[in-house]
């Protein structure tokens, strides 16, 4: 599989916004899922947002109401709009694409190269 290619990210003050993009090349199944995860220093990676082929989304509790995941399948790209950023959002963010089955997303593309997001308070 070809690793997704990410763009966006950077440094921002608390309360600011950033947008991440993920261009993927893996062939998607009829039931697919696209997602973002993050890993902060000293912490385990956590999935923060998913969007599925039916348009439904899910978010990790700490980002609900602030982050928005979206997709443009014509461009084979998905996005993470991050608003009202907090210092605790500081992490390396990764994206992937996968298959959605029986209520579970299996990321098959491999995670992207990661992009750094740093939020200063």
C-alpha positions as CSV (number, residue, x, y, z in Angstrom):
1,X,0.0,0.0,0.0
2,X,1.1,3.5,-0.7
3,X,1.3,5.6,2.4
4,X,-1.1,8.6,2.6
5,X,0.5,12.0,2.1
6,X,-0.4,14.6,4.6
7,X,-0.2,18.4,4.6
8,X,-1.1,21.2,6.9
9,X,-0.3,21.6,10.6
10,X,2.1,23.9,12.2
11,X,2.1,26.2,15.2
12,X,-0.8,28.3,16.5
13,X,-1.8,30.0,19.6
14,X,-4.6,28.6,21.8
15,X,-8.0,29.4,20.3
16,X,-6.7,29.3,16.8
17,X,-7.5,27.0,13.9
18,X,-5.6,24.7,11.6
19,X,-6.6,22.4,8.8
20,X,-4.9,19.1,7.9
21,X,-5.2,17.3,4.6
22,X,-4.6,13.7,3.7
23,X,-4.3,12.4,0.2
24,X,-4.7,8.6,0.0
25,X,-4.2,6.2,-2.9
26,X,-5.4,2.9,-1.4
27,X,-8.4,1.4,-3.1
28,X,-11.4,2.0,-0.9
29,X,-14.1,-0.7,-0.3
30,X,-17.8,0.1,-0.8
31,X,-17.9,0.5,3.0
32,X,-14.8,2.5,3.9
33,X,-13.6,4.7,6.7
34,X,-11.1,7.6,6.8
35,X,-9.5,8.7,10.0
36,X,-7.1,10.8,12.0
37,X,-5.1,9.8,15.0
38,X,-2.6,11.7,17.1
39,X,0.2,11.0,19.5
40,X,1.5,13.4,22.0
41,X,5.0,13.0,23.6
42,X,4.9,10.2,26.2
43,X,1.3,9.2,25.4
44,X,-0.2,6.5,23.3
45,X,-1.7,7.1,19.9
46,X,-5.4,7.8,19.9
47,X,-7.9,8.0,17.1
48,X,-9.6,11.4,17.2
49,X,-11.9,11.4,14.2
50,X,-13.4,9.0,11.7
51,X,-15.7,9.5,8.7
52,X,-17.4,6.6,6.9
53,X,-18.7,5.9,3.5
54,X,-22.3,6.7,4.6
55,X,-21.2,10.1,5.9
56,X,-21.4,9.3,9.6
57,X,-18.6,10.6,11.8
58,X,-17.3,10.0,15.2
59,X,-14.9,11.9,17.4
60,X,-12.9,11.4,20.5
61,X,-14.6,13.1,23.4
62,X,-11.9,15.8,23.9
63,X,-12.3,17.1,20.4
64,X,-16.1,16.9,20.0
65,X,-17.5,20.3,18.9
66,X,-14.1,21.6,17.9
67,X,-12.8,19.3,15.2
68,X,-14.5,18.5,11.9
69,X,-13.6,15.6,9.7
70,X,-14.6,15.7,6.0
71,X,-13.9,14.0,2.8
72,X,-13.7,14.6,-1.0
73,X,-13.6,11.3,-2.7
74,X,-13.2,12.8,-6.1
75,X,-9.8,14.1,-4.9
76,X,-9.2,11.1,-2.7
77,X,-8.5,13.4,0.1
78,X,-9.9,13.9,3.6
79,X,-9.5,16.7,6.0
80,X,-9.4,17.6,9.6
81,X,-10.5,21.1,10.5
82,X,-9.3,21.9,14.0
83,X,-10.9,24.9,15.7
84,X,-10.6,26.4,19.2
85,X,-7.3,24.6,19.6
86,X,-6.0,24.0,23.1
87,X,-2.5,23.3,24.4
88,X,-3.4,19.7,25.0
89,X,-4.1,19.2,21.3
90,X,-0.3,19.5,20.7
91,X,0.7,16.2,19.1
92,X,1.8,14.6,15.9
93,X,-1.3,13.9,13.8
94,X,-1.6,10.9,11.4
95,X,-4.2,10.0,8.8
96,X,-5.3,6.7,7.2
97,X,-7.9,5.1,5.1
98,X,-9.6,1.7,5.7
99,X,-12.5,-0.6,5.5
100,X,-15.6,-0.3,7.6
101,X,-17.2,-3.5,8.7
102,X,-19.5,-4.6,11.5
103,X,-19.2,-1.2,13.3
104,X,-15.4,-1.2,13.2
105,X,-12.8,0.6,11.1
106,X,-9.7,-1.3,10.0
107,X,-7.1,1.1,8.7
108,X,-5.4,-0.6,5.8
109,X,-3.5,2.2,4.1
110,X,-1.0,2.5,6.9
111,X,-0.7,5.8,8.7
112,X,0.6,8.8,6.9
113,X,4.0,10.4,7.7
114,X,2.5,12.5,10.4
115,X,2.3,16.3,10.8
116,X,3.2,18.3,13.8
117,X,0.6,20.5,15.5
118,X,1.8,22.7,18.3
119,X,-0.6,24.9,20.3
120,X,0.9,27.5,22.6
121,X,-1.2,28.8,25.5
